[in-house]
């Protein structure tokens, strides 16, 4: 019995390892034990490796869920530098458009409709439903004046007074941010025009109000720029420029610290530098004559540039102003692209199909929304020229929403 126990103990006891010293003699090596390291813990405990993993989750909704795992993940994912890298790898995805029909149909039929871009990944299904079901809480359909980063700047009428606010459909728990009344023209009897512009600054958005007022019916107009600071509109800068024709509805876009504005067919594009408070002019692209229905300005990621999108008949041209020159980025024949759509509907056979209007354009001229024959078309202008039919509906304004 004793012999059996000794034999078992010999089999269970680990063998002693022998190692050779410098003289070639073998001797017993000291026993060392190394605890197995969990590879998952090793990776997740390294902020550099974890950061690279979180950068590749693909969708902002997935990133938000990942930050709920533990405090360290939240601190890493909320870092400003990390978020900048994440946005470079995963640019904001177009969720859809808010279409405003308020000025076309009677009030009883007017709607503010969210039209999602399809298909969307399953991860965005809940977000799209939230956008489509969002209630703006006003009896009158609000007028969308600006949208960026899921924030919507609106104007609506409460009884006889105009009210302004910023909604956050992606985060309805934030409610509405009340905005003070916009500055008014010094002389309301003179022709004037105002536009809301926004840009990303710090952790939020900065809002600007551009107000143009015709000071002399034949020569000059005054341009004033106000910036929203807290609950007050403060005058940022003002300038006076010459104008040869009455001021129509202007096209205005804010690129970095420069405001680009087209005010009339006979004038060049006016550039107001907010930093230097100086005015300059650039000529229209060759062969382009400004028209508020056929010409659109688009934000460019280059502070010195701006896109001009112009449609003439069924020909759409995209120009980029960089430095002192115009570069023709793309020329698109809309008629050829819409031929296949004739098989789906005979709407393009309408006698008015020759009238094509630019409704909206994305930053960097990434996409263009066109209206033809009472239909709205979404054109991926920079990625393969694919065209999608959105809605057979007339619209008065359209704003894109991104995530």
Secondary structure, DSSP 8 states (H G I E B T S, - for coil): -HHHHHHHHHHHS----EEE-TTS-EEE----------HHHHHHT-HHHHHHHHTTS-SHHHHHHHHTS-HHHHHHHT-HHHHHHHHHHS---EEEEEEE-TTTS-TTT--EEEEE-SS--GGGHHHHHHHHT-----SS--EEEEEETTEEEEEEEETTEEEEEEE-GGGGGG-EEEE------S-TTS-EEEEEEEEEETTEEEEEEEEEEESSSSSEEEEEEEEEETTEEEEEEEEEEE-SS---S-EEEEETTEEEEE--TTS-EEEEETTTTEEEEE---TT----TTTEEEE--SSTT-EEEEEEETTEEEEEEEETTEEEEEEEEEHHHHTTGGGGT-SGGGSTTTT-EEEEEE-GGG--EEEEETTEEEEE-TTTTT-EEEEES---SEEEEEE-
